[in-house]
Amino acid sequence: MEVKTVIGDTTYSERDNIKFNNDIDIELVAKLNPLITQGTRKKEDEFLFNKDASMYVCKAGHMAIRKARQPTTSM
């Protein structure tokens, strides 16, 4: 049997599994693990969103100076 696609849950979307599936040319369909999408940031280190200015503010009170969009990259 030849496998072309693997379907799994968040557990299967760890960085090592994504790399392995890319190496052996198998498509992985799974919701991304929050550690990959959000990192290991602690709650107190997060930025706050200022609705009036539509900008993010760090915990020291510094507001972002510009808005930038970064292109998305596919794995």
Distance bins in CASP14 RR format, pairs under 12 A and 6 or more apart:
PFRMAT RR
TARGET T0000
AUTHOR 0000-0000-0000
RMODE 2
METHOD distances of the structure
MODEL  1
2 24 0 0 0 0 0 1 0 0 0 0 0
2 25 0 0 0 0 0 1 0 0 0 0 0
2 26 0 0 0 0 1 0 0 0 0 0 0
3 21 0 0 0 0 0 1 0 0 0 0 0
3 24 0 0 0 0 1 0 0 0 0 0 0
3 25 0 0 0 0 0 1 0 0 0 0 0
3 26 1 0 0 1 0 0 0 0 0 0 0
3 27 0 0 0 0 1 0 0 0 0 0 0
3 28 0 0 0 0 0 1 0 0 0 0 0
4 21 0 0 0 0 0 1 0 0 0 0 0
4 24 0 0 0 0 0 1 0 0 0 0 0
4 25 0 0 0 0 1 0 0 0 0 0 0
4 26 1 0 0 1 0 0 0 0 0 0 0
4 27 1 0 0 1 0 0 0 0 0 0 0
4 28 0 0 0 0 0 1 0 0 0 0 0
4 29 0 0 0 0 0 1 0 0 0 0 0
5 21 0 0 0 0 1 0 0 0 0 0 0
5 25 0 0 0 0 0 1 0 0 0 0 0
5 26 1 0 0 1 0 0 0 0 0 0 0
5 27 1 0 1 0 0 0 0 0 0 0 0
5 28 1 0 0 1 0 0 0 0 0 0 0
5 29 1 0 0 1 0 0 0 0 0 0 0
5 30 0 0 0 0 0 1 0 0 0 0 0
6 12 1 0 0 1 0 0 0 0 0 0 0
6 13 0 0 0 0 0 1 0 0 0 0 0
6 17 0 0 0 0 1 0 0 0 0 0 0
6 18 0 0 0 0 0 1 0 0 0 0 0
6 20 0 0 0 0 0 1 0 0 0 0 0
6 21 1 0 0 1 0 0 0 0 0 0 0
6 22 0 0 0 0 0 1 0 0 0 0 0
6 24 0 0 0 0 0 1 0 0 0 0 0
6 25 0 0 0 0 0 1 0 0 0 0 0
6 26 1 0 1 0 0 0 0 0 0 0 0
6 27 1 0 0 1 0 0 0 0 0 0 0
6 28 1 0 1 0 0 0 0 0 0 0 0
6 29 1 0 0 1 0 0 0 0 0 0 0
6 30 1 0 0 1 0 0 0 0 0 0 0
7 13 0 0 0 0 0 1 0 0 0 0 0
7 21 0 0 0 0 0 1 0 0 0 0 0
7 26 0 0 0 0 0 1 0 0 0 0 0
7 27 0 0 0 0 1 0 0 0 0 0 0
7 28 0 0 0 0 1 0 0 0 0 0 0
7 29 1 0 1 0 0 0 0 0 0 0 0
7 30 1 0 0 1 0 0 0 0 0 0 0
7 31 0 0 0 0 0 1 0 0 0 0 0
8 14 0 0 0 0 0 1 0 0 0 0 0
8 17 0 0 0 0 1 0 0 0 0 0 0
8 18 0 0 0 0 0 1 0 0 0 0 0
8 21 0 0 0 0 0 1 0 0 0 0 0
8 27 0 0 0 0 0 1 0 0 0 0 0
8 28 1 0 0 1 0 0 0 0 0 0 0
8 29 1 0 0 1 0 0 0 0 0 0 0
8 30 1 0 1 0 0 0 0 0 0 0 0
8 31 0 0 0 0 1 0 0 0 0 0 0
8 32 0 0 0 0 0 1 0 0 0 0 0
8 33 0 0 0 0 0 1 0 0 0 0 0
9 17 0 0 0 0 0 1 0 0 0 0 0
9 28 0 0 0 0 0 1 0 0 0 0 0
9 29 0 0 0 0 0 1 0 0 0 0 0
9 30 1 0 0 1 0 0 0 0 0 0 0
9 31 1 0 0 1 0 0 0 0 0 0 0
9 32 0 0 0 0 0 1 0 0 0 0 0
9 33 0 0 0 0 1 0 0 0 0 0 0
10 17 0 0 0 0 0 1 0 0 0 0 0
10 28 0 0 0 0 0 1 0 0 0 0 0
10 29 0 0 0 0 0 1 0 0 0 0 0
10 30 1 0 0 1 0 0 0 0 0 0 0
10 31 1 0 1 0 0 0 0 0 0 0 0
10 32 1 0 0 1 0 0 0 0 0 0 0
10 33 1 0 1 0 0 0 0 0 0 0 0
10 34 1 0 0 1 0 0 0 0 0 0 0
10 35 0 0 0 0 1 0 0 0 0 0 0
10 36 0 0 0 0 1 0 0 0 0 0 0
10 37 0 0 0 0 0 1 0 0 0 0 0
11 17 0 0 0 0 1 0 0 0 0 0 0
11 28 0 0 0 0 0 1 0 0 0 0 0
11 30 0 0 0 0 1 0 0 0 0 0 0
11 31 0 0 0 0 1 0 0 0 0 0 0
11 32 0 0 0 0 0 1 0 0 0 0 0
11 33 1 0 0 1 0 0 0 0 0 0 0
11 34 0 0 0 0 0 1 0 0 0 0 0
11 35 0 0 0 0 0 1 0 0 0 0 0
12 18 0 0 0 0 1 0 0 0 0 0 0
12 20 0 0 0 0 0 1 0 0 0 0 0
12 21 0 0 0 0 1 0 0 0 0 0 0
12 26 0 0 0 0 0 1 0 0 0 0 0
12 28 1 0 0 1 0 0 0 0 0 0 0
12 29 0 0 0 0 1 0 0 0 0 0 0
12 30 1 0 1 0 0 0 0 0 0 0 0
12 31 0 0 0 0 1 0 0 0 0 0 0
12 32 0 0 0 0 0 1 0 0 0 0 0
12 33 0 0 0 0 1 0 0 0 0 0 0
12 36 0 0 0 0 0 1 0 0 0 0 0
13 19 0 0 0 0 0 1 0 0 0 0 0
13 20 0 0 0 0 0 1 0 0 0 0 0
13 21 0 0 0 0 1 0 0 0 0 0 0
13 28 1 0 0 1 0 0 0 0 0 0 0
13 29 0 0 0 0 1 0 0 0 0 0 0
13 30 1 0 1 0 0 0 0 0 0 0 0
13 31 1 0 0 1 0 0 0 0 0 0 0
13 32 1 0 1 0 0 0 0 0 0 0 0
13 33 1 0 1 0 0 0 0 0 0 0 0
13 34 0 0 0 0 1 0 0 0 0 0 0
13 35 0 0 0 0 1 0 0 0 0 0 0
13 36 1 0 0 1 0 0 0 0 0 0 0
13 37 0 0 0 0 1 0 0 0 0 0 0
13 75 0 0 0 0 0 1 0 0 0 0 0
14 20 0 0 0 0 1 0 0 0 0 0 0
14 21 0 0 0 0 0 1 0 0 0 0 0
14 28 0 0 0 0 0 1 0 0 0 0 0
14 30 0 0 0 0 1 0 0 0 0 0 0
14 31 0 0 0 0 0 1 0 0 0 0 0
14 32 0 0 0 0 1 0 0 0 0 0 0
14 33 1 0 1 0 0 0 0 0 0 0 0
14 34 0 0 0 0 0 1 0 0 0 0 0
14 35 1 0 0 1 0 0 0 0 0 0 0
14 36 1 0 0 1 0 0 0 0 0 0 0
15 21 0 0 0 0 0 1 0 0 0 0 0
15 22 0 0 0 0 0 1 0 0 0 0 0
15 28 0 0 0 0 0 1 0 0 0 0 0
15 32 0 0 0 0 0 1 0 0 0 0 0
15 33 0 0 0 0 1 0 0 0 0 0 0
15 35 0 0 0 0 1 0 0 0 0 0 0
15 36 1 0 0 1 0 0 0 0 0 0 0
15 37 0 0 0 0 0 1 0 0 0 0 0
15 39 0 0 0 0 0 1 0 0 0 0 0
15 75 0 0 0 0 1 0 0 0 0 0 0
16 22 0 0 0 0 0 1 0 0 0 0 0
16 23 0 0 0 0 0 1 0 0 0 0 0
16 28 0 0 0 0 0 1 0 0 0 0 0
16 33 0 0 0 0 0 1 0 0 0 0 0
16 35 0 0 0 0 0 1 0 0 0 0 0
16 36 0 0 0 0 0 1 0 0 0 0 0
17 23 0 0 0 0 0 1 0 0 0 0 0
17 24 0 0 0 0 0 1 0 0 0 0 0
17 26 0 0 0 0 0 1 0 0 0 0 0
17 28 1 0 0 1 0 0 0 0 0 0 0
17 29 0 0 0 0 0 1 0 0 0 0 0
17 30 0 0 0 0 1 0 0 0 0 0 0
17 32 0 0 0 0 0 1 0 0 0 0 0
17 33 0 0 0 0 1 0 0 0 0 0 0
17 36 0 0 0 0 0 1 0 0 0 0 0
17 75 0 0 0 0 0 1 0 0 0 0 0
18 24 0 0 0 0 0 1 0 0 0 0 0
18 26 0 0 0 0 0 1 0 0 0 0 0
18 27 0 0 0 0 0 1 0 0 0 0 0
18 28 1 0 0 1 0 0 0 0 0 0 0
18 29 0 0 0 0 0 1 0 0 0 0 0
18 30 0 0 0 0 1 0 0 0 0 0 0
18 32 0 0 0 0 1 0 0 0 0 0 0
18 33 0 0 0 0 1 0 0 0 0 0 0
18 35 0 0 0 0 0 1 0 0 0 0 0
18 36 1 0 0 1 0 0 0 0 0 0 0
18 74 0 0 0 0 0 1 0 0 0 0 0
18 75 1 0 1 0 0 0 0 0 0 0 0
19 26 0 0 0 0 0 1 0 0 0 0 0
19 28 0 0 0 0 0 1 0 0 0 0 0
19 36 0 0 0 0 0 1 0 0 0 0 0
19 75 0 0 0 0 1 0 0 0 0 0 0
20 26 0 0 0 0 1 0 0 0 0 0 0
20 28 0 0 0 0 1 0 0 0 0 0 0
20 75 0 0 0 0 0 1 0 0 0 0 0
21 27 1 0 0 1 0 0 0 0 0 0 0
21 28 1 0 1 0 0 0 0 0 0 0 0
21 29 0 0 0 0 1 0 0 0 0 0 0
21 30 0 0 0 0 1 0 0 0 0 0 0
21 75 0 0 0 0 1 0 0 0 0 0 0
22 28 0 0 0 0 1 0 0 0 0 0 0
22 74 0 0 0 0 0 1 0 0 0 0 0
22 75 1 0 0 1 0 0 0 0 0 0 0
23 75 0 0 0 0 0 1 0 0 0 0 0
27 74 0 0 0 0 0 1 0 0 0 0 0
27 75 0 0 0 0 0 1 0 0 0 0 0
28 75 0 0 0 0 1 0 0 0 0 0 0
30 36 0 0 0 0 0 1 0 0 0 0 0
30 75 0 0 0 0 0 1 0 0 0 0 0
31 37 0 0 0 0 1 0 0 0 0 0 0
32 38 0 0 0 0 1 0 0 0 0 0 0
32 39 0 0 0 0 0 1 0 0 0 0 0
32 75 0 0 0 0 1 0 0 0 0 0 0
33 39 0 0 0 0 1 0 0 0 0 0 0
33 40 0 0 0 0 0 1 0 0 0 0 0
34 40 0 0 0 0 1 0 0 0 0 0 0
34 41 0 0 0 0 0 1 0 0 0 0 0
35 41 0 0 0 0 0 1 0 0 0 0 0
36 75 0 0 0 0 1 0 0 0 0 0 0
37 72 0 0 0 0 0 1 0 0 0 0 0
38 45 0 0 0 0 0 1 0 0 0 0 0
38 46 0 0 0 0 1 0 0 0 0 0 0
39 45 0 0 0 0 0 1 0 0 0 0 0
39 46 0 0 0 0 0 1 0 0 0 0 0
40 46 0 0 0 0 0 1 0 0 0 0 0
41 47 0 0 0 0 1 0 0 0 0 0 0
41 59 0 0 0 0 0 1 0 0 0 0 0
42 59 0 0 0 0 0 1 0 0 0 0 0
43 59 0 0 0 0 0 1 0 0 0 0 0
44 58 0 0 0 0 0 1 0 0 0 0 0
44 59 1 0 0 1 0 0 0 0 0 0 0
44 60 0 0 0 0 0 1 0 0 0 0 0
45 58 0 0 0 0 1 0 0 0 0 0 0
45 59 1 0 0 1 0 0 0 0 0 0 0
45 60 0 0 0 0 0 1 0 0 0 0 0
46 56 0 0 0 0 1 0 0 0 0 0 0
46 57 0 0 0 0 0 1 0 0 0 0 0
46 58 0 0 0 0 1 0 0 0 0 0 0
46 59 1 0 0 1 0 0 0 0 0 0 0
47 55 0 0 0 0 1 0 0 0 0 0 0
47 56 1 0 1 0 0 0 0 0 0 0 0
47 57 1 0 0 1 0 0 0 0 0 0 0
47 58 1 0 1 0 0 0 0 0 0 0 0
47 59 1 0 0 1 0 0 0 0 0 0 0
47 60 0 0 0 0 0 1 0 0 0 0 0
47 61 0 0 0 0 1 0 0 0 0 0 0
47 62 0 0 0 0 1 0 0 0 0 0 0
47 63 0 0 0 0 1 0 0 0 0 0 0
47 64 0 0 0 0 1 0 0 0 0 0 0
48 55 0 0 0 0 1 0 0 0 0 0 0
48 56 1 0 0 1 0 0 0 0 0 0 0
48 57 1 0 1 0 0 0 0 0 0 0 0
48 58 0 0 0 0 1 0 0 0 0 0 0
48 59 1 0 0 1 0 0 0 0 0 0 0
48 60 0 0 0 0 0 1 0 0 0 0 0
48 61 0 0 0 0 1 0 0 0 0 0 0
48 62 0 0 0 0 0 1 0 0 0 0 0
48 63 0 0 0 0 1 0 0 0 0 0 0
48 64 0 0 0 0 0 1 0 0 0 0 0
49 55 1 0 0 1 0 0 0 0 0 0 0
49 56 1 0 1 0 0 0 0 0 0 0 0
49 57 1 0 0 1 0 0 0 0 0 0 0
49 58 0 0 0 0 0 1 0 0 0 0 0
49 63 0 0 0 0 0 1 0 0 0 0 0
49 64 0 0 0 0 0 1 0 0 0 0 0
50 56 1 0 0 1 0 0 0 0 0 0 0
50 57 1 0 1 0 0 0 0 0 0 0 0
50 58 0 0 0 0 0 1 0 0 0 0 0
50 61 0 0 0 0 1 0 0 0 0 0 0
50 62 0 0 0 0 0 1 0 0 0 0 0
50 63 1 0 0 1 0 0 0 0 0 0 0
50 64 0 0 0 0 1 0 0 0 0 0 0
51 57 0 0 0 0 0 1 0 0 0 0 0
52 63 0 0 0 0 0 1 0 0 0 0 0
53 61 0 0 0 0 0 1 0 0 0 0 0
53 63 1 0 0 1 0 0 0 0 0 0 0
53 64 0 0 0 0 1 0 0 0 0 0 0
53 65 0 0 0 0 0 1 0 0 0 0 0
53 66 0 0 0 0 0 1 0 0 0 0 0
53 67 0 0 0 0 0 1 0 0 0 0 0
54 63 0 0 0 0 0 1 0 0 0 0 0
54 64 0 0 0 0 1 0 0 0 0 0 0
54 66 0 0 0 0 0 1 0 0 0 0 0
54 67 1 0 0 1 0 0 0 0 0 0 0
55 61 0 0 0 0 0 1 0 0 0 0 0
55 62 0 0 0 0 0 1 0 0 0 0 0
55 63 1 0 1 0 0 0 0 0 0 0 0
55 64 1 0 1 0 0 0 0 0 0 0 0
55 65 0 0 0 0 1 0 0 0 0 0 0
55 66 0 0 0 0 1 0 0 0 0 0 0
55 67 1 0 0 1 0 0 0 0 0 0 0
55 68 0 0 0 0 0 1 0 0 0 0 0
56 62 0 0 0 0 1 0 0 0 0 0 0
56 63 1 0 0 1 0 0 0 0 0 0 0
56 64 1 0 1 0 0 0 0 0 0 0 0
56 65 0 0 0 0 0 1 0 0 0 0 0
56 66 0 0 0 0 0 1 0 0 0 0 0
56 67 0 0 0 0 1 0 0 0 0 0 0
56 68 0 0 0 0 0 1 0 0 0 0 0
57 63 1 0 1 0 0 0 0 0 0 0 0
57 64 1 0 0 1 0 0 0 0 0 0 0
57 65 0 0 0 0 0 1 0 0 0 0 0
58 64 0 0 0 0 1 0 0 0 0 0 0
58 65 0 0 0 0 0 1 0 0 0 0 0
END
